[in-house]
Amino acid sequence: MIRLPLSFLLLACITLHAAPAKPNFLIILADDLGYSDLGCYGSEIATPNLDKLAAGGLRFTQFYNTARCWPTRSVLMTGHYAQQIGMDPQYGKFPAWVRTLPQRLSELGYRSYHSGKWHVGNAPRVVADGGFTRSYYVAQQDNHFHPKRHELDDQPLPVPEGAWYSSTAMAQHAIDFLKEHAQQHAGTPFFTYLAFTAPHFPIQALPEDIAKYKDTYLKGWPTTRAARFERQKRMGLVDTTLSDPEPQITAPSGKESDLEILGAGETRHAVPWESLTDEQKQFQATKQAIHAAMIDRLDQEVGRVLAQLRAMNVFEDTLILLLSDNGASAEVMVRGLGHDKAAPMGAAASYLCLGPGGSTVSNTPFRRHKIWVHEGGISTPFIAHWPQGIAAKGELRHTPGHVIDVVPTLLALAGDAKPVMPENAPPYPGRSLLPAFAKDETLSRDFLFWHHSGNRALREGDWKIVSAADNGDAWELYKLSTDRAESNNLATKEPERVKAMAERWEKLEQEFVAQAGPKPEAKKKGKGKRK
């Protein structure tokens, strides 16, 4: 009988029971992408790379954000509601107890990379404050063809020489970081955060991409919207009616003088298509073509990043999440470098916004837009793809999810399923999405909460109360299991339900604001001390 050394037996035992390798993470965040703007969510826009991720993974039909860019990005990086961390409304700094996702992942052995937009105002430096290992930060961008300011690892970069386009540059830096990781840190898990600025205004795109959609939208907003809705129903994405357009709605931004700058083709309202002049129809259709081209290009750039993951042999064990920071925008404004009416629409010298008509199409089948907390402002695509961890292929998940769920999900997969919170920190309000990755079951939670720019909402199960600041703050009540179009207001039929939910909303608002701590006093403007 051969007697093996005790040290050998211990080593064998450790090998047999070694923890599985931690997955890599790739979060792809689009900017102002509406619920129906991807092919796999009903669009006519070509998004083959994202569609393949959906076909090889999961699509969530009820995934939520905060209705605006910086609150959503702050929640994504911290795991807390924006009101808990002084980000909506914005304070001067995070509470002392906040720790970002990259900071937590670093403790679990991860290297973290960021490329693109940041917009987490309470952590202005992406590496020093946000906890990333490397970062390419487009700090100011009034134009998709050149950055006003961009930084590498928190250090300013010179104005780029030659051609530059936002989505291409952001994808390329993500690829460069991944290549460096493969060369220098192979075997170490990574988190890559690719935060595009597309299709946020100004809508600008490469001419060859715009050409693909030149005549696509001349048939008008209602026709395109109806076609998307029919595809959504066939896909099983929605079980609701199509919401009515709201031509009276005007986004709370922009000035009337902007319309003079933009010309006779522009309108601040989603008026009936047939009421538009031929000039306006052409103008609006071209804007939609540019918006589509930006999404098309985003998808092409995602394809390059996915190719890099395959080249590194890590595609199979990388959890890829695609989401948007809010619904499509109804804003119409001119800022930045201004708008040159003589320039081709979508070129660097133009400054255009998708506007309320196109936004109503992008947010099909829901009501309202970015900034509002009706479904059109807060419900957007969410794709999860992970071949080694998600067995389902091409399935839908109908459980409500929220951006607050991303941090708990990633931490659980990284080996910290029950994270210890810093002193004075509230527990994470979100839920791990892992049970929903396994099967289509409803995650257990008491509520989901929203508050942005005076627009308020609370969801409990299938019930949702919502109020708009531009509608006298009156609470509306909807049963989302049958009416996600928010067309049948049940508030007068269920007054006690509205009262109870409104009281809960008020209590949560007070708790969250208290957790953020006192708002720092505004710095007094002055000429400084006299000498």
Secondary structure, 3 states (H helix, E strand, C coil): CCCCCHHHHHHHHHHHCCCCCCCEEEEEEECCCCCCCCHHHCCCCCCHHHHHHHHCCEEECCEECCCCHHHHHHHHHHCCCHHHHCECCECCCCCCCCCCHHHHHHHCCCEEEEEECCCCCCCCCCCCCCCCCEEEEEEECCCCCCCCEEEECCEECCCCCCCCCHHHHHHHHHHHHHHHHHHHCCCCCEEEEEECCCCCCCCCCCHHHHHCCCCCCCCCHHHHHHHHHHHHHHHCCCCCCCCCCCCCCCCCCCCHHHHHHHCCCCCCCCCCHHHCCHHHHHHHHHHHHHHHHHHHHHHHHHHHHHHHHHHCCCHHHEEEEEEECCCCCCCCCCCCCCCCCCCCCCCCCCCCCCHHHHHHHHCCCCCCCCCCCCHHHHECCEEEECCCCCCCCCEEECCCEEHHHHHHHHHHHHCCCCCCCCCCCCCCCCCCCHHHHHCCCCCCCCCEEEEECCEEEEEECCEEEEECHHHCCCCEEEECCCCCCCCCCCCCCCHHHHHHHHHHHHHHHHHHHHHHCCCCCCCCCCCCCCC
